[in-house]
């Protein structure tokens, strides 16, 4: 994106738009992972054991990108 043409978003806007979805992905993915391992409850699900870590990974990656400072 051309910064001179479109301008840069303020940091607070990036944090406001990026952190809530990142935290949601991390929490839901972590919950599903622990649920599939049998740590929470007695239900074991192969689907949650695959999808949970992937969602958590996307949450961590999105959080990392949002929290990085660009000079």
VOZAVEX-677702 format. One record per residue (C-alpha): residue in three letters; x, z, y. Coordinates in steps of 0.5 Angstrom, whole numbers. Layout:
N
code, east, up, north
ALA, X, Z, Y;
...
END
This chain:
71
code, east, up, north
UNK, 0, 0, 0;
UNK, 3, -2, 7;
UNK, 3, 5, 11;
UNK, 4, 2, 17;
UNK, -3, -2, 16;
UNK, -7, 3, 13;
UNK, -4, 10, 15;
UNK, -2, 15, 10;
UNK, -7, 20, 8;
UNK, -6, 28, 10;
UNK, -3, 32, 5;
UNK, -9, 37, 5;
UNK, -14, 31, 3;
UNK, -9, 29, -3;
UNK, -10, 36, -5;
UNK, -17, 37, -4;
UNK, -19, 30, -8;
UNK, -13, 31, -14;
UNK, -13, 38, -16;
UNK, -20, 40, -18;
UNK, -20, 34, -23;
UNK, -13, 36, -25;
UNK, -15, 43, -27;
UNK, -22, 41, -30;
UNK, -18, 36, -35;
UNK, -13, 42, -36;
UNK, -18, 47, -38;
UNK, -23, 43, -42;
UNK, -17, 40, -46;
UNK, -14, 47, -47;
UNK, -20, 50, -49;
UNK, -22, 44, -54;
UNK, -15, 44, -57;
UNK, -15, 52, -58;
UNK, -22, 51, -61;
UNK, -20, 45, -66;
UNK, -14, 50, -68;
UNK, -19, 56, -70;
UNK, -16, 60, -64;
UNK, -23, 60, -61;
UNK, -29, 61, -66;
UNK, -29, 59, -73;
UNK, -30, 51, -72;
UNK, -25, 46, -73;
UNK, -26, 39, -71;
UNK, -21, 33, -72;
UNK, -24, 30, -66;
UNK, -22, 36, -61;
UNK, -15, 36, -64;
UNK, -14, 29, -62;
UNK, -18, 29, -55;
UNK, -16, 36, -53;
UNK, -8, 35, -52;
UNK, -9, 28, -49;
UNK, -14, 31, -44;
UNK, -9, 37, -42;
UNK, -3, 32, -42;
UNK, -7, 28, -37;
UNK, -9, 34, -33;
UNK, -2, 36, -32;
UNK, 0, 29, -30;
UNK, -5, 28, -25;
UNK, -3, 35, -22;
UNK, 4, 33, -22;
UNK, 3, 27, -18;
UNK, -2, 31, -13;
UNK, 3, 37, -12;
UNK, 9, 32, -11;
UNK, 12, 32, -4;
UNK, 14, 25, -2;
UNK, 19, 24, 4;
END
